[in-house]
Amino acid sequence: MFIKLLIKTKRFLSRLSSTLITKLVLWCFLVLVFLSCSSSDSPGENLDQPNTINNESETPKVEEPVEIESFDNFEQKVSNLMTRLNLRGGQIAITHNEKLVYLGNFGNIDDQSDSATSENSLFRIASVSKPITAIAILKLVSENKLSLTDKVFGSNSILGNEYGTLEYSTLEKRIEVGHLLAHTSGFTNNPSDVMFDDLNLSQTELIDLVLDERELLHSPGSNYYYSNFGFCVLGRIIETVSGENYEDYVREQILKPIGISEALVGGNTLEERKINEVKYYSTWFSPYAMNVTRMDSHGGWIASAKNLARFVVHTDGAPGVRDFLDYGDMQPYFENGFGGHNGALPGSLSGISTGPIFSYAFVFNSGHSSFESDLGEIRKLISDEILMRKDWPQVDLFQ
């Protein structure tokens, strides 16, 4: 069959003229050239020319900057609350992922001038001094210079027989450093908080008085009782172990290494007011009728909200900013709740709150007998702002 087809094809071609064959071959060649040039699959097509279609599709889109909601509404709420609570001036600092994203200054430093508070204004922080003292104690523990199980009073103890004139009771000799830190030493305010008693007595005289004249109501380690006096004793332990004055040790060994150089222990009177320190106001009793300097380790520090926020991000256990102490050494700090602490004195309200994402600090130069409810309202206002706000500034005001 194939042979017959081949013979027929040969006969057909033999009948065509040579000219026609030539034209047919030329026509086929032209068709092939045309098809080759017009093909879009050619690997060499437009090799040296820009592909305008692809370039347009690959041009990166410029993202529109996110418009951050202003803090005007929040600041108006703060101003309204200050008016209602009779607070003269204050500061609020908020951190997000350990960056300072908000720093607000409110009111004036005193009633006699038009000088507004600024980020450099310093305020009494009252009992927010205790977290600072706690870190100082834990630093000494981390350096094996101290143990939380070390006895405080009596032979072979940290303070030995330095304080008091009478023999220590059995319970007093059982008090350990950790008991003072956890407010379980057994010291109470019965009949009063000795730290607000006779303003002329020194710290040594106050400790002598308590050990000689007051009895422990509970066995050390058994009951929680918030004690300013216990933290006064911790300050003396820091001095004994470090060989330095309490304030000097804390400023040089705790605060300055984390970038806080302005904080210091405050004075007692208006005449002893420090540089950049605000004036204090209270309807409770006079803010200048206390021995604040004597309160050093339990309530004597002055600082700004920015200082406190910086302290918080260095003691929060988060992985970003390096903490002042290793995480394991910080456990007693977390267990005893120092990351969330209030402070209150006549003329002063303060607080810190430590969280995994958001933290904050606040200070005000007014404090009244309603301090407990006032502190609650301040905290709620700040917490509500943190919960409701969707976007935060991409800044770090620590820088």
C-alpha positions, 0 to 999 in steps of 0.5 A: 500500500505504501509503495503504491502511494509513493509511486502516485506521488512521484508521478504527480510531482513529475507533472509539475513544472520546475517553476511552480515547485520553486514558488511553492518552496519559497512560499512555505519558507516565508510562512515559516519565517513569519510564524517564527517572528510573531511567536510569543514563546520565543526565548530571545524576545525583547531580551534587552527591552523593559517589560512594561507590563511586568514592571507595573505589576511588580512596583511595590505599593507604598503603604499609607501611614497608620493614623494614630488616634490622638490622646486628647480624649484620654487626657481630657478624662485625666484632667476631669478626674484630677479636678474631681479628686482635687489633684493639682499636678501629675504624670502618667507613663505607659509602655508597650512591649517595653517601649515608652509610648506615652508620657503625659504631664498634667497640671502645675508644679505648685499653685503659686506659679504657672510652671507646668509639670514636665517629664523632669518634675520629681514627685514623692513616690511613697511606698513605690519605694519598696520595689526599689528596696526589694531589688537592692536586697535581691541583688545582694542575694544574687551576689551571695552576700546575703540569703533570704533565710539569714536571721536578722537579730541576735547572735550570728545574724545580719544585724547582730545585737546592734539594736535595742537594749533588752535581750531579744525575744524568741520570736524576734530571733526567728525573723529572717530577711525573707520575712521582712521582704514578704511582710510576714515578720510579725511586726504590726502597727499596734498601737500605731505605725511607728514610722509616723511617730516622733519625727525627731527620732532617728532610724536607730532610735525607732528600731530600738523602741520597737524591739524594746517596747513592742511584742510580735503578735505572730510567729515570723513567716506565719501571717501577712501584715503590711509593715513600713517598719519591716522595710525600714529594717531592710534598709539597714540590712542593705547598709550593713551588708554593702558597707554603704549608705542606703541611698548611695548604694541604691543610686549607684548600684541599682538606679544608675546602671538602668539609666535613672540618675534623677531619683533620690531620697526626698526632704521633709520640709518645703525648704528642703524641696529638691531641684525639679521637685513639685510642691505637695497638697493635702486635705488629710494632714500637712505633707510637710509634717512627716520625716520623709528622709527617715522613710528612705527604704519604705517610702522616701524616694522622689522620682518621675513617672518616666523613671518609674516606667524605666525601672519597670521595664528592667524588672518585668521578666519580659525577654526584650529589655534586659532585666536588672537581675536574672529571671531566677533571682527575680522570683521573690520579687514576682512572688511578693507582688512588687510589680504592681504597687501603690504609694500614698502619703499626704500630698502624694499618690503613685503606682506602678503596674507591670504586664507582659505587653503593657505597663504603666506608672503614675505620680501625683502631688496631691493625696487625701484621706480618700487615697484608696478609692482615688488610686483605684480610679486612677488605675481604672482610667489608665487600664481602660485606655490601654484596653480600648486603644487599638493603635499605639505610637511607633516610638520609644520615648526612653530614647 
